[in-house]
Amino acid sequence: IGPLFYKRGIEATSLGIAAVGALGLNYWLKILFARARPALWDWIIHVGHHSFPSGHAMGSMVIYGFLAYVLAKQFPQWRRQIFASMTGL
């Protein structure tokens, strides 16, 4: 919503494409690796997907990576610090 609020349609579209692409890639990789979830305890709900790769980790990587890209493009003098912070995340 932020990029649309500040009239940055290209960034909003790019973020949407990156997010949908990450979802699709994550789903495809889960099928490819087919790693079962650990059966350490009884589940309250049944999750039908495999456990690897983590959708939360991939989603975070895409959002933080895109944010770092946009910030580095806008503030080139802070580029190294921005990418170092993103890598730390």
N, C-alpha and C positions, 0 to 999 in steps of 0.2 A: 504494500500500500504506500510505503514511503516514497519510492521513485515516482509513482503516479501523482502523489500529492505535490511534489516539487516539479511537476511537468517534465519528467525524464522518461518518456515513453520507450526509448530504445533500451535503457537499462532495465525497465520493468519487463519488457518483452524478453530480453536476454536472460534475466533471472527466471522468468517463467519457463523458458525453453530449457535452461540448465536444470531446474528442479524436476521437470517432467522427464528429462533425459536421465537424471540420476535415479529416479524411481524405476524407470524402465531398465536401466543397466543393473540396478540392484536386484530386481526381480529375475532377470536373465541369469545373473551370476548365482543367485540362490538355486536356481534349477540346475545350472552347470555343476556347481560343487556338491549340492544335495547332502549337506551335512545335517544330520538329525539333531534336534535339540536334546540336551542332556536330560535324562530321566532320574533326577535326584530326588524329586518330591512329587506329590500329586498336584496336578494343575487345577486351578479354580476355573479357568477357561481354556478351551482348546485352541491353540494357535496352529493354523494349517500350513504355515510356511516353514522353510528350513531356517537354521540358525545363523548361517554364514553366507555372505558378509552382513555386517550389522547395518540395518537401514538407518538407525539413528546416527551412527558414525559417518556414513556416506552423506546423509542430509546435512549434517553439521559442516562437513568438509566443503560441500558445494556452496552453502550459504556464506560461510566465513571466507572461503576462497573468492567468491564473487564480490563480497564486500571489500576485501583487500584489493582486488583488481580495480574496482571503481575508485576507491580512495587513493590508490597509487597513481591512477590516471589523473585524478584531480589535483593531487599534491605530489608532484614528481620529486620535490626536494626531500620528502620523507619516505621515499619508496623503500629503501632498505629496512627502515624501522617498521614500516607497515607489514612487509612480507615476513620479517623476523617475528613480529607479534602473531601473525596468522599461523606461522609454523609452530609457535609455542602453544597455540590453542589446539 
